[in-house]
Amino acid sequence: MASIYRRGKVWWIHYLVGSRSVSRSLKTANERVALDEKKRLEALEITDRLTRPSNTQIVPFLQSFGEFLRATRTRKSAKNDLSYLRLFFGPCCEALQLGSKVPHKFRQAQRSLPTVPDQFGKLHVPVKRLEQISAEMIGSFIQNRIVKDRIAPKTANRVREVLHRMFSYAIEQHGYVCPDPRHRNPAKGVRRIREPAPTITWLTHEDIDRQLAVLEDHPQLRAMVAMYIYAGLRREEALWLVPKDVDLDARMICVRAKQVQGQSWQPKTKRNRSVPISQDLLAILEVYQPRVASPWFFPGPTGGRWDPDNFSQDIREINRPAGLVWSCLDFRHTFGSHLAQKGESLFKIAELMGNSPEICKRHYAALVPEKMRDTVEFARPPAKDASDEGSASEIVKQLLEKIERLESERRRQPHPRLRIAR
């Protein structure tokens, strides 16, 4: 049987699941609410639906989950997910430590990153078992990071999503059972933060000409930036292109999964797609010649594949003297923005950019020209024709004179009842 008791003003409940003792806060100071929860648990116990909580040690579980992410997600996605877990748990296992080794298929050479201080060192959630994490603990952590550390709502939602994915993995692969019967997955009980509208920056036609002119002395970087602007590729999608992916005769770019020199790569959405080459891009690619022999369409300075961060840094250094601050994401947004302003459907833009229609609607719907200008105009009476104004006045005047003449004739005639018989 369950029992309730108070700690300060808050009611707690204690009950047994099998031979395991469970105590948890009911998060209420109302005794009636506590009694209702006690009755609900006793009903579950009577019907044999009160499940026994699992016992999942946090360190080996996080190590297993980290290896699972690296094996099933792209390198960048796995890296981002692990960083959110590090924000919540801290570097409590090898998989969550900075500079941890990555699988061979994602690297050119094993190396460790330099050790940096953990800015959230005293703010991590100190738990030893996965069952100690509750929905209230997750919500409190996210709210504190928003208030104290000013993390963006998008970052807060990503933390929630990664934790939800983690608990789903624990349920499916490790037999995790949440001790709180209200939630099968504790992260599901955390409210999603409303995100503000995204700020989209993109280049006008004049900006495009200016950017390409700055790169005139760097033909390869100029061709790469043109690829981002006129084809809407993501940064790594262009860096992973090989010569057979770019068919100038068919005027088509293929963004697809590949394995080159023992390195594997998948598109972000894990879907292959093709992007037509426009006339502007074709004119630039036809005169482009790689500096060195390499299996890559855009080889790095040493002939290998460009490192994404090094490529962005080189672009920034060239643009800085000219006062340009655009990034690869701005170049990609330029592609979608110009197509939207031209009136192309968001579905076509989503297919070309490898996004979902919902994401394209969120980013580019405001730029689509609407055909409803007449809808916002108020109804007005039809305008009079000045040429007919004189003739209309004459007709009205004649009608009034005729009515007045008939009325005078009627008054001169005697009334039928006043006639005298002769």
Sequence and secondary structure as in RCSB ss.txt:
>XXXX:A:sequence
MASIYRRGKVWWIHYLVGSRSVSRSLKTANERVALDEKKRLEALEITDRLTRPSNTQIVPFLQSFGEFLRATRTR
KSAKNDLSYLRLFFGPCCEALQLGSKVPHKFRQAQRSLPTVPDQFGKLHVPVKRLEQISAEMIGSFIQNRIVKDR
IAPKTANRVREVLHRMFSYAIEQHGYVCPDPRHRNPAKGVRRIREPAPTITWLTHEDIDRQLAVLEDHPQLRAMV
AMYIYAGLRREEALWLVPKDVDLDARMICVRAKQVQGQSWQPKTKRNRSVPISQDLLAILEVYQPRVASPWFFPG
PTGGRWDPDNFSQDIREINRPAGLVWSCLDFRHTFGSHLAQKGESLFKIAELMGNSPEICKRHYAALVPEKMRDT
VEFARPPAKDASDEGSASEIVKQLLEKIERLESERRRQPHPRLRIAR
>XXXX:A:secstr
  EEEEETTEEEEEEEETTEEEEEE     HHHHHHHHHHHHHHHHTT        BHHHHHHHHHHHHHHHS H
HHHHHHHHHHHHHH S SGGGSTT    GGG SS         TTTTTS   SBGGG  HHHHHHHHHHHHHHS 
  HHHHHHHHHHHHHHHHHHHHHS    SSTT SSGGGGS              HHHHHHHHHHTTT HHHHHHH
HHHHHH   HHHHHT  GGGEETTTTEEEE  EEETTEEE  TTS  EEEE  HHHHHHHTT   SS  SSSSB 
TTSSB  HHHHHHHHHHHHGGGT    HHHHHHHHHHHHHHTT  HHHHHHHHT  HHHHHHHHGGGS  S TGG
GS        GGGHHHHHHHHHHHHHHHHHHHHHHHHS  GGG    
